[in-house]
């Protein structure tokens, strides 16, 4: 049962247990509200028989105290079992989603956008908070308590019980039959919300380009249409929900009418006492109130299916696993008949049958035209993506067998899109090693040729970096990211066109620091400039996802037309220009 609840509602094991407790608490609370009805029944019985005997007054006083105490106690238990547990579970759910996302291959993120994932972690979790603190426990509590009360009514007088209870299955059926319609409406509403969120995000991210092209007004018109679509869908959702819930509530009202009608007939026949008739009217009036809320809760629970499905899409996605840890016996990298497709098996291959051996400590340059899969090749090493065919081995072991954290602890990668986080420069660099001293941070910045410009800032290394690093230049951002990678003291360092925004002199100084300070680290450098890789131990030329040539610069100039063409256009072209 616990496993089913975990799957059905995207819960942790403890969350599933807490949900059961919450449902039981709501049952007890609903039943506690029936004790005053029973007490009132005895009081009316005494009044009809000539008044309340003096000896029973303490009984009724004690009964009132007990009823109030039970209601307070069950309410406290219900509040504790639903609200507190729900908010705790919400935090666990968000952490679980984030942890799972961390272990999912990047191919998953290629199918999702930031707005969608952010909405799943924040908005969907918030909606489910309300569901698990209000809707589901109260719905389950209402249904279970109603069943128990119904059994009691059937034993009291089955004719009156049927008159009271026939409306229940009809009302719930009306709301239940609306499930498909609600799911369809919710999905369409979610789609337009995501489109709107994407539009807002795009507007913020491209505000500079919009201003440069004087396109703000044109873009905002399109964004306004998306916002109007969200409003329209929200109204349709509310209307669709209201139609079914109101219809079901009206059916419940008929129950009071049928109880009164059947009761009057039975009274006239003399087969029903006035007291029993009175009791049924009291119980039914008390019974229908929580059921009206239950109908709304049922509709709300149905609407959570879309949110839960979005969460389960993340939680059910296969994660990258492994148990082996890297040894210190060298860090040779071997590509063995590697093919890769972003679409998975059967998709167009970005890499085709790549065979490659990079020796530990080598400096390897990778060059090739746009779309030649240079970045794709190196991203397979730290398992940002997993191969479609073949294998990538580090230290003789398939990277898919390594513990992911252990593998990435030994690999530092500076991507094309360098990212800095909000915080000081010290904070940003220490992402590579949170325990590093100030001296260690400053030393790697010197190696990355960042120390000079950092010290020119008024606050030096305590300068605050805004989110995304928009208060530093592209070249400064690249050097800070390189410093962060070096602080990790990796065995394998990958630079994916990470010096494109720095001048050739600074680029040369960075490479010189690599040779002198980290000679035993395997360095893989993707570059568009020949000068950045000319002195590499090995240069790989990629074309259309295949290796076109491998060798030193001198060798490739003799054997590879692509490299020779690039070299001559950059080196000789530059000399002629001078």
N, C-alpha and C positions, 0 to 999 in steps of 0.2 A: 504493500500500500504506500509506504514511504517513497519507494522508487517511482511509482506511478505519479504521485503528487509532485515529485521533483521534476519529472519530465513534463507533466501537464502544465505546471505553473512556473517553470524555470527557477526552482528553489534549491537551496542547499539542503542537506540532510536535516540540519537543525531547524531550518525554516519550515520544512514539511512537518516536523514534529510540533513546532509552534503553531502552525496552521490548524492542526488537529485540536490542540489545546484551546485555541481561540474559538473554534466551532463549538466545542463542549461548553466553554464558558458562556457563549451566547444562548445555548440550549438551557443551561441552568438559570440564566437571567430571565429568559422568556417564561420558564416554568414558575419562577419566583413571583411573577406578576399574577399568577393564577391563585396563589394562596389568599390574597384579599377577597377574591371572588367567592372562594369556599367559605371564608369567614363571614362574608356578607350573606351568603345563603342561610347559614345557621341563625344569624341575627334576624333576618326576615321571617324565618320559620318560627322563632320565638315570639316575635311581634304579632304574627298572625294567630298564635295560640294564646294570646292574652297578655303579652308583655314579657320582658326579660326578667327572669327570676333573679333575686338579689345574689344568690350564690354563684350565678354565672358571670356577673360583672367582672370579677378578677380574671375569668377565662378570656373574655373579650379584650380586656386591657392587655393581658399577656399576649393574646393573639396578635393584636395590633403592633406590639413591640417586636414580636418575632417576625412578622411580615416586613416591617420596616428594616429590621436587622438583616433579614435574608436578602432583601432587595439591594441594600447598601453593600453587603458582602459579595453577592454575585456580580454586581456592577463593578466593584473594585477588581474582582478576579477577571472579569471580561476586559476591562480597560488594560490591566496588566498583561493579559495573555494576547491581546491584539495589537494595541498601539505600540507599547515598548518593544515587543518582539518584532513587530513589522519594521520599525525604523532601524533596528539592529540588522535585520535581514536585508534591508535595502542597501545598507553599507556593504554587507558581505556580497550582495549581488553585483554591485558596481565594481568592487575589487576583483571578484571572480571574472567578470567580463573583461576588465582591463588586463588581468593576468593571462587570460586565454588569448586575447588579441596579441599580446606580446609574443606568444609562441606560434601564432598562425603565420604561414608563409606570406610573403609580400604579394603573391598572386591574388590572394583574397582581397587585398586593399585596392587592387586594380579594378575590381568590380564594384567597389563601394566608394562613396565620396565622404569627405570629412563631416559634412552636415548630417548625413544619414547615421554615421557611427556615433557622433556626439548626441544626436537625438535618442538613439537607442540606450546609451549609457545614462543620460540625464533625464530626458522627458519620459521615456518609457518606464524607467525605474520609478520616477515620481508618480506616474499614473498607477503603477502596480502597488505603490505604497498605500494609496487610497483604497485600492481594491482589496488588499489583504488586511487592512485595518478596519474597513467598513463593509464592503460588498460581500465578499466570500464568507467570512465567519457569520455575519448576520443572516445571509441567505441560508446557509446550512443550518444555523441555529433555528431559524423560523420554520424550515421544513421539518426538522427532527422534532421540535417541540409541538408543532401542529399535528404530526402523526401520533404522538403520544396522547395529546389532548383528544384527538379524534377517536382513538381507541376507547378512552374513558367515556366519551359521549355516546358511542355505539352501545356500550354496556348499560348506560343510563336509560336511553330510549332510542332505539335504532331508527324509528320513523323521523323523529326530530333531527337526529344526527344526519341522516341522508338529506333532509331539507336544508341543512346548514352546509354540508360538505360537498354537494354536487358541483358547486361553482369553482372549487379549488382546482381540479384537473383541467377544467375548461379554461380558466384564467391563465394557468401556467402553460397550457398548450398554445394559447394565442401568442404569448411572448416567446416560447420555444420555437414555434414555426417561423418567427421573424429572424432567426439566427442567420440564415444565409443572406437575407436582405441587409441585415445590419453589418455583417462581415464585408459585404460588397461595398456598402456605403463607407465603412471605416477605411477600407483599403484605398478607395478613391480619395477620401479626405487626406489620408496619409501621403498619397502620391503628390497631391497639390501642395501640401505642407512642405514636403521635401523639395519640390521644385521652387517654392518660394524661398526656403532656407538657402538653397543653392544660389539663387539669384542674389540674395542679400550678401552671402559670403563672397560671391564673385565681384559684386559691386565694391566691397571693402578692399578685396585683394587687388583690384585693377583700377582703383580710384585715380592713381597717377596717370595711367593710360587714358582713362576717360576724360580727365582734365586736359591732357595734352591734345586730345582729338576733339575737344569741345563737344563731347557726346553724352554729358551727364543727363540732359533733358530727355534725349531719345532713349537712353537706358532706363531711366526712371519710369517712363511710360510703360515699357515692357514689364518692369517690376510691379507697377501698380496693377496691371492685369492679373499677375500671379497672386497678389494680395487679395484682390477682389474674388478670385477663384477660391481662395481659402475661406473667405467669408461665406461665399455661396454654398460651399460644401459643408461648412459647419452648420448652417441653417437647415440644409437638407437632412443632415445627421440628426439634429435635434427634432425635426419634424417627424422623421421616420421612427425614431424612438418613442416620441410622444403618442403617435397614432396607436401603436401596439400596447403600450403601458396603460394609456387612458382607457382603451377598449377593455383590457383585462380588469382594470379597477372598477369599471362600470358593471362588469359581470359579477364581481365580488359584492357589489351593492345589492344585486338581485338576491343574494343569499339571505340578507336580513329580511327582505320582503317574503321569501318563501318560508322562512322560519316562522314569521308572524302569521302568515296565511295558514300553514299546516297546523300551527299551534292553536289558532282560533277554532279550526275545524275539529281538532281532537278534544278541545275543551268543551265544545258544544256536544260532542258525542259522549263526554264524560269519561274518556279513556286517558286523560292527562290532567294532572293536578296543576293548580295555579302556580304553586311554588316551583315545580319543575319547569313550567313554561317561562317563569321569571328567570330561573337559573340559566336556561338556554339562551335567552335574550342577552343576559349579562356576558356569558362565555363567548357567544358569537361576536358581540360588539368588541370584546377584548381580543378575540382571535383574528379578526379581519384587519385590525390596525397594523400589526407587524407584517401581515401578509402583503399589504399594499406596498410597504417598503421593500419586501422581499421581491416583488415583481420588478421594481426599479433596479434592485440589486442584481437580479437575474439578467436584465438587459445590459447592465454595466459589465457583468462578468463575461457575457457573450462578446462585448466589444473589446475585452482585454485579449482575445485570441490573436488579434493582429499584432499587438505589442509583444506577446509571449512568443509568437512565431519569429519575430525579428530577433529576439534574444536567443532563441534556440538555434537560429541560423548561425550565430556566432559560436555558441557553446557546442554545437554538433560538428562544427568544422574540424577536420583532423589537425592536430597540432604536430609540431616538429619535436620528436623525442629522440632520446639516445642516452646511453649510460657510460660509455667509455670516456676516459679522461686523457688528455694529451700527455705524452711522455716528454722527456728532455733529450730524446735520441735523434734530434734533427727534425727539421720541419720542411722536408721536401714536399712539393705540391705536384700531384700527378692528375692530369685529365685523361681518362681512359675511355675513348670512343664516346665522348659526351655530346649529346644532342639536347636541345632545350626548346620548349614552346611555352609562351605565356598562357596559352589556352589549354595546356595540358596535352595528354595523349590525343593524337589525331589533328592537332592544330598545326598551323604553319610554324616551321622551325626557325627560330632566331639563330641558334647555333647548330651546326651540322657536323657530326662525327669529328669532334676536336680531340686530338691527341697531343699531349704537352707534358713536359717534365721540367719543373722549376726547382733547382737545387737550393737547399737551405743557405741563406746568406747572400744569394744573388740579387743583383739589381736588374729588374726586368722592365723594359719599356714596351708599351702596347700602342700601336698607331693604326689608323684606318679612317675611312670616310664616315660621314654621318649615316647611322643605321647599320654599321658593320658589326654591331653587337659587342663592342668593347666593354661597356659597363655591365652588360649581361654576363660576360665571361667571369669577371672578377667577383660579381655578386653571388656566384655559386660557391665561392670558397667559405665565407662565413654563414652560408645557408640562408641568405636573404631570400633566395629561391632554391628549390631542389631540382636536380636534373630530371629531365623526362626520360632520357636513355643514358646508359653508361654510368660512370661514377667519377666523383672527385675525391681524391685521397690526400690526406695530410698525415705525415709520419707513417705512411703505409696503411692507414685505416680510412675507410669510407667516412666522409664527414657526417653522413646520416646516422652513423653509429655513435657519434660523440654526444655527450651531454652538451646542450646548446649553450649554456652559460660558460662551461669550461672551454668550449671552442672559441667563443667570441671574446673571452678574456685574453686570448692569445693573438687576436686579430684586431687591428685598428684600421678603420676605414674612413677616409674623408671623401664624401660623396660630391657629385657635381653641384647639387644644391646645398651649400653649406648653411647650417642652422645654428644660430646662437639663441640662448634662452634668456629670459628676463632674470636679472641679478647682476652682481658685480663681475668684473673680468676674472677675478679669483674664482668665483663660484662657477663660471662657465668652463674654465680650464680644468677645475677639479672634477668635472664629470668624468674625466679620464682616470682619476684616482682621488677619491674623496678624502683620503688621509694624507695627501701630499702637503708638504710644508710650503711656506711662502717662497723659500729659496728654490725648491724644486720647480715650482710653477714658473718663477722668473727664469730659471735655467732653460726650460723647454721653450719658453718664449724667445729667448736669445737664439736658440737653434732654429726656430721657425721665422726669425727675422721680424719678430713682433715686439720685442722689448723696447725698441727705439720709439715707435709711435705711441705705445702704451704710456711711457713715462712723460710724453708731451701732453697727455690729458691732465687737466687740473687735479683730478683725484687719483691719477695713476692707475694702479691695479684695482683700486676700489671704485673705479668708474662704473656707473650703472649702465648695463646694456638693456635696451628696451626689447620687448618681445619680437623675435625674428631678427634682431640685430640691425634694425633699420637706422640706428644712429652711428654706424661705422660704415666705411666704404667696402666695396666688394673685395678688394685686395686685402684690407685689414681683417675682414671676416675670414677669408681663406687662411691667413696666417695664424689666426687665433684657433681655428679648427685643427690645423696641423699641429699646433702646440698641444692642444687637448689630446690628440691622438698619440703624440710622443710621450706624454705623461703616463700613459698606460703601460709603457715599456713593452710593446708588443713583440712577438716573435715574427709576425707577418704584418707589414704596413702596406696598405693599399691607398694610393692617391688617384682618385678618378677625376682627372682634369682639374686638380685642386690648386693649381698655380696659374690658371689662365688669366686671372685679373692682376697679377703682379708683373713687374717689368723683368726683363731678361736677366739683369744684374742680380736682383733679389732672388730670382729663380735659381740662378747659379750658386748663390751663397747657401740657399736651403739645401741643394743637392750636395754641396761640399760638406755641410754639417752632417748630412746623412752618412756620407762615406767615412767621416772621421769619428763621429760619436756613436753610431749604431751600425758598425760594420757587419755584425753577425745577424742582424735582422733582415729577413727577406723583404725586399722592397719592390713593389709592383706599381709602376707609374703609367697611367693613361695620359696621353698628351696630344695636343694638336700641333704643338711646336716641336720640330725635330731637335732643336737645341736642348730641350728638356730631357730627352732620352738618348741623345747621341752617344754619350759615354757609358751607356748601360752595358752590363755583361751580356745581355741577350735582348734582342728586339723582336717582337712578334707583330707581323703585319696581318690585319684582318680585313677580309672583303666578303660582304654578304653572309656573315656568320661562319666563314671558313677561314682557316689559316692559309694565307697566301705565301708567307715566307717567314723563316726563323733564322736568326743569326746576329752577328755584330753589325754595326753600321757599315763598316768596310765591306763585309761579305754581302750585305743586302744591296749595296750600291752596284755590285757586280751582277747579282743574281735576280733581283726583284724590281720589276719595272715600276710598280706602284710606289715603293719607297724611294726609288731614284727620282721619280717625277716630283714627289713631295719635297724631297731634299733640295733638288735643283730650284724649285719654285721659291723655296724659303731662304735657303742659304745663298745660292748664286744670285737669285733675284734680288736679295737684299744687298749683296755686294755691288751689283750693277747699278742699283738705285743710288748707292752711295757715290 
